[in-house]
Amino acid sequence: MDLSTIVDTILDFTPNPPDTPPASLVDPAKGDWERMVDLVKWWLDRMRTVPRPLQEKLTFFWHGHFATQVSKVDHAVDMFDQNHLFRTAGAGGFEPLVQQMSLQVAMLIFLDNDPNEKGTPNENFARELMELFTLGVNQYTQADIVASARAWTGHNVDYDATPRVYRFYPERHDTDPKTFMGETKNWDGPDIITRILTVEPQRSIAARYIAKKLWTFFAYPNPSTAVLDTLTAAFVGSNLDVHTVLRTLFLMPEFYSSTAHQGLVRSPVEWIVTCLRATGLTAQDTNPQWWMEDMGQQLFEPPNVAGWKNNAYWLNSTALWARADFARNLTWKAHDAGFLMEITARQPAPNQNQFAMSVGDAVDFAYRRFGRDPAVAPVSAWDRGVLTNWLTAQRATEGAPVYSWHDWEAINLATMTMLAPDVMLA
């Protein structure tokens, strides 16, 4: 296939199965903590298995962009509902996505719009809607925040409903005139979003802001002005259609540059999914959620409303030790399940003392298994040298008491490859 056909294929999510939630979400015998554990494992396994995983990666992007924390929302069903929205609407129009996100229980609770009423407007959601979700910093005034907060009064949560739901309370809504972005009228909450995303210059400002975040998430930080100009023009020209801006992004030559190949450190979630896919193991069997806090990234628990950062944010001793501990746990489980023996496997009798692959071929095979094909994106000479030198020494001592069990080769090579710097790159 040519590149445009490939991009269109990965952007076609129709082969992916419906996102039927884990059964525990509707099991009255399960507590909410158990439901969240199940939901985390469910999502990791969905990331690992769907035919078109870009849908899950985009869901993951919106999860960090429209960030909410289960520790405050305190309800697994509300977190799943938001997750479902990002999955089903995340590649469509940006304005409809923002409109729906704003009226979901998870966001209403997380940014304190659930008690927002006339006379005592709460500014949290009004501020983050502009600063983090649509426009970026310094693109609005404090007066705009105040007017928006008043416009969002009455858009609350009905806590008496089972399950709790969004509800508009007319008696709580401020119907007096408000001046937002220089225009005075009886603004309502959804009108604020429409004004930001359909009227210039705010529409183009929002388009550039989101385009930069998408490029940073998929390629590398600090894109050039030319890259941003191209993405912004495509986004604005499509009436802020996310599918269009992603297609433009994936077709740009810069996306296939060495800078992009080496531009991002895998986040813990991306790295875990890579390792699970490579070993054939499931999140249900390996319980990665127990390591994720120390790695620095818990699903459904971003650090704050700004979400997660990238690159150096993931590089500290605690996070890397947690990855190492999980990698070793994963390697043992993969060995016990028989998934690793193709790596450096011995020839069958009568050649049982000969390996099926040379040292170099075995190292390259391990790289490919964990998502880094040296033929496509060359790995660093230093990185490959460490693995090659170790494997050469390992084979030289094969048969000595400490290495009498030949499975050590596959076990240790898999562990080391998972932790190799080149495999840490997305």
C-alpha positions as CSV (number, residue, x, y, z in Angstrom):
1,M,0.0,0.0,0.0
2,D,1.1,3.6,-0.5
3,L,1.4,5.9,2.4
4,S,-2.0,7.6,2.1
5,T,-3.7,4.2,1.9
6,I,-1.9,3.0,5.0
7,V,-2.9,6.2,6.9
8,D,-6.5,5.8,5.8
9,T,-6.4,2.2,7.0
10,I,-5.1,2.9,10.5
11,L,-7.6,5.8,10.8
12,D,-10.5,3.4,10.0
13,F,-11.7,2.1,13.4
14,T,-14.6,0.0,12.1
15,P,-12.8,-3.3,12.6
16,N,-12.5,-2.6,16.3
17,P,-15.1,-4.4,18.6
18,P,-17.6,-2.4,20.7
19,D,-16.2,-1.2,24.0
20,T,-18.4,-3.4,26.2
21,P,-17.3,-2.5,29.7
22,P,-16.1,-5.1,32.2
23,A,-19.0,-7.0,33.9
24,S,-18.0,-5.8,37.3
25,L,-19.2,-2.2,36.5
26,V,-22.8,-3.4,36.8
27,D,-22.2,-6.1,39.5
28,P,-23.8,-5.0,42.7
29,A,-21.5,-7.4,44.6
30,K,-18.4,-5.5,43.5
31,G,-17.1,-2.3,45.2
32,D,-16.0,0.7,43.3
33,W,-12.3,0.0,44.0
34,E,-12.6,-3.5,42.5
35,R,-14.4,-2.0,39.5
36,M,-11.6,0.5,38.9
37,V,-9.0,-2.3,39.0
38,D,-11.0,-4.2,36.5
39,L,-11.5,-1.1,34.3
40,V,-7.7,-0.4,34.2
41,K,-6.9,-4.0,33.2
42,W,-9.8,-4.0,30.7
43,W,-8.5,-0.8,29.0
44,L,-4.9,-2.1,28.9
45,D,-6.0,-5.3,27.3
46,R,-8.1,-3.4,24.8
47,M,-5.1,-1.3,23.9
48,R,-3.2,-4.5,23.4
49,T,-5.6,-6.4,21.2
50,V,-7.8,-4.2,19.0
51,P,-7.1,-4.4,15.3
52,R,-6.7,-0.6,14.9
53,P,-5.0,0.5,18.1
54,L,-4.8,4.1,17.0
55,Q,-8.3,4.5,18.4
56,E,-7.1,3.6,21.9
57,K,-4.1,5.8,21.6
58,L,-6.3,8.7,20.7
59,T,-8.6,7.8,23.6
60,F,-5.5,7.9,25.8
61,F,-4.6,11.4,24.4
62,W,-8.0,12.8,25.2
63,H,-7.8,11.2,28.7
64,G,-4.7,13.3,29.4
65,H,-6.1,16.4,27.7
66,F,-9.5,16.4,29.4
67,A,-8.0,15.1,32.6
68,T,-10.2,13.9,35.5
69,Q,-9.2,11.8,38.5
70,V,-11.2,8.9,39.8
71,S,-10.0,9.8,43.3
72,K,-12.3,12.9,43.1
73,V,-15.0,11.6,40.8
74,D,-15.2,8.5,42.9
75,H,-17.3,6.4,40.6
76,A,-16.0,3.8,38.0
77,V,-19.1,4.1,35.8
78,D,-18.6,7.8,35.4
79,M,-15.0,7.2,34.4
80,F,-16.0,4.6,31.9
81,D,-18.6,6.9,30.4
82,Q,-15.9,9.5,29.8
83,N,-13.6,6.9,28.4
84,H,-16.3,5.7,26.0
85,L,-16.9,9.3,24.8
86,F,-13.2,9.8,24.0
87,R,-13.2,6.5,22.1
88,T,-16.4,7.0,20.1
89,A,-16.2,10.7,19.4
90,G,-12.5,11.4,19.7
91,A,-11.8,11.3,16.0
92,G,-14.8,13.5,15.0
93,G,-15.5,17.1,15.3
94,F,-13.7,18.9,18.1
95,E,-16.6,21.2,19.1
96,P,-19.1,18.3,19.6
97,L,-16.4,16.5,21.6
98,V,-15.9,19.5,23.9
99,Q,-19.7,20.0,24.2
100,Q,-20.3,16.4,25.3
101,M,-17.3,16.3,27.6
102,S,-18.5,19.4,29.4
103,L,-21.8,17.9,30.4
104,Q,-20.5,14.6,31.6
105,V,-20.7,13.8,35.3
106,A,-16.9,13.1,35.5
107,M,-15.9,16.6,34.4
108,L,-18.8,18.4,36.2
109,I,-17.6,16.9,39.5
110,F,-13.9,17.1,38.9
111,L,-13.8,20.8,38.0
112,D,-16.6,21.7,40.5
113,N,-19.4,22.7,38.2
114,D,-21.7,20.3,40.0
115,P,-22.5,23.0,42.7
116,N,-22.2,26.0,40.3
117,E,-25.2,28.3,40.7
118,K,-26.1,31.9,40.4
119,G,-24.9,34.2,43.1
120,T,-21.9,32.0,43.9
121,P,-20.4,31.0,40.5
122,N,-17.5,28.6,40.5
123,E,-14.7,29.5,38.1
124,N,-12.8,26.2,38.0
125,F,-14.3,24.7,34.8
126,A,-14.7,28.1,33.1
127,R,-11.0,28.8,33.5
128,E,-9.7,25.3,32.5
129,L,-12.1,25.2,29.5
130,M,-10.1,28.0,28.0
131,E,-6.6,27.6,29.5
132,L,-6.2,23.9,29.1
133,F,-8.9,22.5,26.9
134,T,-9.3,24.9,24.0
135,L,-7.2,28.1,23.8
136,G,-4.1,28.0,26.0
137,V,-2.7,30.6,28.4
138,N,-3.1,34.3,27.9
139,Q,-5.8,34.0,25.3
140,Y,-8.7,35.3,27.5
141,T,-9.2,37.8,30.4
142,Q,-10.3,37.3,33.9
143,A,-13.6,39.0,32.9
144,D,-14.1,36.2,30.3
145,I,-13.6,33.6,33.1
146,V,-16.2,35.3,35.3
147,A,-18.7,35.6,32.5
148,S,-18.2,32.0,31.5
149,A,-18.6,30.8,35.1
150,R,-21.9,32.6,35.3
151,A,-23.0,31.1,32.0
152,W,-22.3,27.6,33.3
153,T,-24.4,28.0,36.4
154,G,-27.2,25.5,36.7
155,H,-25.3,22.9,34.6
156,N,-25.0,20.5,37.5
157,V,-25.3,16.8,38.6
158,D,-28.5,15.1,39.8
159,Y,-27.2,13.1,42.7
160,D,-30.6,11.7,43.5
161,A,-30.7,9.8,40.2
162,T,-29.4,6.2,40.0
163,P,-26.9,6.4,38.4
164,R,-26.2,10.1,38.9
165,V,-26.6,12.1,35.7
166,Y,-26.1,15.6,34.3
167,R,-29.1,17.9,34.9
168,F,-29.8,21.5,34.0
169,Y,-31.5,23.4,36.8
170,P,-33.1,26.5,35.3
171,E,-33.7,28.0,38.8
172,R,-29.9,27.9,39.5
173,H,-28.9,29.5,36.2
174,D,-27.8,33.2,36.0
175,T,-30.0,34.7,33.2
176,D,-28.6,38.2,33.5
177,P,-26.6,39.7,30.7
178,K,-22.9,38.7,30.6
179,T,-20.0,40.1,28.5
180,F,-17.9,37.3,27.0
181,M,-15.2,38.0,24.4
182,G,-16.6,41.5,24.0
183,E,-20.2,40.4,23.3
184,T,-22.9,41.1,25.9
185,K,-26.0,38.8,26.1
186,N,-27.5,36.1,28.2
187,W,-24.8,33.6,27.6
188,D,-25.5,29.9,28.4
189,G,-22.7,27.4,29.1
190,P,-22.7,25.5,25.7
191,D,-22.8,28.9,23.9
192,I,-19.4,29.7,25.4
193,I,-17.9,26.6,23.6
194,T,-19.6,27.5,20.4
195,R,-18.3,31.1,20.6
196,I,-14.7,29.9,21.2
197,L,-14.6,27.2,18.5
198,T,-16.5,28.8,15.7
199,V,-15.6,32.5,15.7
200,E,-12.2,34.0,14.7
201,P,-9.6,34.6,15.9
202,Q,-10.4,32.1,18.8
203,R,-11.2,29.3,16.4
204,S,-7.7,29.5,14.8
205,I,-6.1,29.9,18.1
206,A,-7.8,26.8,19.4
207,A,-6.9,24.9,16.2
208,R,-3.2,25.7,16.6
209,Y,-3.2,24.9,20.3
210,I,-4.8,21.4,19.7
211,A,-2.6,20.7,16.7
212,K,0.5,21.4,18.7
213,K,-0.6,19.0,21.4
214,L,-1.4,16.3,18.9
215,W,2.0,16.7,17.2
216,T,3.8,16.6,20.6
217,F,1.9,13.5,21.6
218,F,2.4,11.6,18.4
219,A,5.8,12.9,17.1
220,Y,8.0,15.1,19.3
221,P,7.9,18.4,21.3
222,N,8.4,21.9,19.9
223,P,7.3,21.5,16.3
224,S,8.4,24.0,13.8
225,T,6.3,26.9,12.7
226,A,5.9,25.3,9.3
227,V,4.6,22.1,10.8
228,L,2.1,24.0,12.9
229,D,1.0,26.2,10.0
230,T,0.2,23.1,7.9
231,L,-1.7,21.3,10.7
232,T,-3.6,24.4,11.7
233,A,-4.7,25.1,8.2
234,A,-6.0,21.6,7.8
235,F,-7.8,21.7,11.1
236,V,-9.5,25.1,10.5
237,G,-10.3,24.1,6.9
238,S,-12.1,21.0,8.0
239,N,-14.2,22.9,10.7
240,L,-12.0,21.4,13.4
241,D,-12.3,17.8,12.3
242,V,-9.9,15.6,14.3
243,H,-9.7,12.9,11.7
244,T,-8.6,15.4,9.1
245,V,-5.8,16.9,11.2
246,L,-4.6,13.4,12.2
247,R,-4.5,12.4,8.5
248,T,-2.5,15.5,7.7
249,L,-0.1,14.8,10.6
250,F,0.5,11.2,9.6
251,L,1.2,12.2,5.9
252,M,3.8,14.9,6.7
253,P,7.4,14.0,5.9
254,E,8.5,15.4,9.3
255,F,6.5,12.6,10.9
256,Y,9.0,10.1,9.4
257,S,12.1,11.9,10.3
258,S,14.8,10.7,12.6
259,T,13.7,13.3,15.1
260,A,10.2,11.7,15.2
261,H,11.7,8.2,15.4
262,Q,13.6,9.2,18.5
263,G,11.4,12.0,19.7
264,L,9.5,10.6,22.6
265,V,10.1,8.4,25.6
266,R,7.3,5.9,25.9
267,S,5.0,6.7,28.8
268,P,4.5,3.8,31.3
269,V,1.1,3.0,29.7
270,E,2.6,2.8,26.2
271,W,5.6,0.8,27.4
272,I,3.4,-1.7,29.3
273,V,1.2,-2.2,26.3
274,T,4.3,-2.8,24.1
275,C,5.6,-5.4,26.5
276,L,2.3,-7.2,26.8
277,R,1.9,-7.3,23.1
278,A,5.4,-8.6,22.6
279,T,5.1,-11.4,25.2
280,G,1.5,-12.4,24.4
281,L,0.5,-11.9,28.1
282,T,-2.6,-10.1,29.3
283,A,-3.2,-7.4,31.9
284,Q,-5.6,-9.8,33.6
285,D,-2.7,-12.3,34.1
286,T,0.1,-9.8,34.9
287,N,-1.7,-7.0,37.0
288,P,0.4,-4.1,35.7
289,Q,-1.7,-1.7,37.8
290,W,0.3,-2.6,40.9
291,W,3.4,-1.1,39.3
292,M,1.9,1.9,37.5
293,E,1.9,4.3,40.5
294,D,5.7,3.9,41.0
295,M,6.2,4.2,37.2
296,G,4.4,7.6,37.4
297,Q,1.3,6.9,35.4
298,Q,-2.0,5.5,36.7
299,L,-4.9,5.3,34.3
300,F,-7.9,7.3,35.4
301,E,-5.6,9.2,37.8
302,P,-3.7,12.0,36.0
303,P,-1.5,14.1,38.4
304,N,-3.7,17.1,37.9
305,V,-6.1,18.8,35.4
306,A,-3.1,19.5,33.1
307,G,-2.5,15.8,32.6
308,W,0.8,14.1,32.1
309,K,4.0,15.6,30.5
310,N,6.5,13.8,28.4
311,N,10.1,12.6,28.0
312,A,12.1,13.7,31.1
313,Y,8.9,13.4,33.1
314,W,9.3,9.6,32.9
315,L,13.1,9.4,33.6
316,N,13.8,9.1,37.3
317,S,15.2,6.3,39.4
318,T,11.9,5.3,41.0
319,A,10.0,5.1,37.7
320,L,12.8,3.1,36.0
321,W,13.2,0.7,38.9
322,A,9.4,0.1,38.8
323,R,9.7,-0.7,35.0
324,A,12.6,-3.1,35.7
325,D,10.6,-4.9,38.4
326,F,7.6,-5.3,36.1
327,A,9.8,-6.4,33.2
328,R,11.3,-9.2,35.3
329,N,7.9,-10.3,36.5
330,L,6.6,-10.2,32.9
331,T,9.6,-12.2,31.6
332,W,9.1,-15.0,34.1
333,K,5.4,-15.2,33.3
334,A,6.2,-15.2,29.6
335,H,8.7,-18.0,30.1
336,D,6.3,-20.1,32.1
337,A,3.8,-19.7,29.3
338,G,6.3,-20.7,26.7
339,F,6.2,-17.3,24.8
340,L,9.9,-16.6,25.0
341,M,11.5,-19.7,23.7
342,E,11.6,-18.6,20.1
343,I,14.1,-16.0,21.1
344,T,17.6,-17.6,20.7
345,A,16.0,-21.1,20.8
346,R,18.3,-24.1,20.3
347,Q,18.2,-26.3,17.3
348,P,16.4,-29.7,17.8
349,A,18.5,-32.8,18.1
350,P,21.0,-33.8,16.9
351,N,22.0,-30.1,16.8
352,Q,20.7,-29.3,20.3
353,N,23.9,-27.4,21.2
354,Q,23.5,-25.0,18.3
355,F,21.4,-21.9,18.5
356,A,18.7,-21.2,15.9
357,M,20.0,-17.6,15.6
358,S,23.3,-15.9,15.7
359,V,24.0,-13.4,18.4
360,G,23.3,-10.5,16.1
361,D,20.1,-12.0,14.7
362,A,18.9,-12.9,18.2
363,V,19.4,-9.3,19.4
364,D,17.6,-7.9,16.3
365,F,14.8,-10.4,16.7
366,A,14.3,-9.2,20.3
367,Y,14.3,-5.6,19.2
368,R,11.6,-6.3,16.6
369,R,9.6,-8.3,19.1
370,F,9.5,-5.3,21.4
371,G,8.6,-2.8,18.7
372,R,11.9,-1.5,17.4
373,D,12.9,-2.9,14.0
374,P,16.5,-1.9,13.3
375,A,15.8,-2.1,9.6
376,V,13.2,0.6,9.9
377,A,14.5,2.9,12.6
378,P,18.2,2.1,13.4
379,V,18.9,1.6,17.1
380,S,21.9,3.2,18.7
381,A,25.3,1.4,18.4
382,W,25.8,1.7,22.1
383,D,22.4,0.2,22.9
384,R,22.8,-2.7,20.5
385,G,26.5,-3.2,21.6
386,V,25.5,-3.8,25.2
387,L,23.0,-6.5,24.3
388,T,25.4,-8.1,21.8
389,N,28.3,-8.2,24.2
390,W,26.2,-9.6,26.9
391,L,24.8,-12.4,24.7
392,T,28.2,-13.2,23.4
393,A,29.5,-13.6,26.9
394,Q,26.4,-15.6,27.9
395,R,27.0,-18.1,25.2
396,A,30.7,-18.4,25.9
397,T,29.9,-19.5,29.5
398,E,27.0,-21.8,28.5
399,G,27.4,-25.0,30.3
400,A,29.1,-23.5,33.4
401,P,27.2,-24.2,36.6
402,V,25.8,-20.7,36.8
403,Y,24.4,-20.9,33.3
404,S,23.7,-24.6,33.1
405,W,20.0,-23.9,32.4
406,H,20.0,-22.6,28.8
407,D,16.6,-20.8,29.2
408,W,18.5,-18.0,31.0
409,E,19.4,-16.7,27.6
410,A,15.9,-16.0,26.5
411,I,14.8,-14.8,29.9
412,N,17.6,-12.3,30.4
413,L,17.7,-11.1,26.8
414,A,13.9,-10.3,26.9
415,T,14.3,-8.5,30.2
416,M,17.2,-6.4,29.0
417,T,15.5,-5.6,25.7
418,M,12.4,-4.3,27.4
419,L,14.6,-2.0,29.4
420,A,16.9,-0.9,26.6
421,P,16.8,2.8,25.9
422,D,15.8,2.3,22.3
423,V,12.8,0.3,23.3
424,M,11.9,3.0,25.8
425,L,11.4,5.3,22.8
426,A,8.0,5.6,21.2
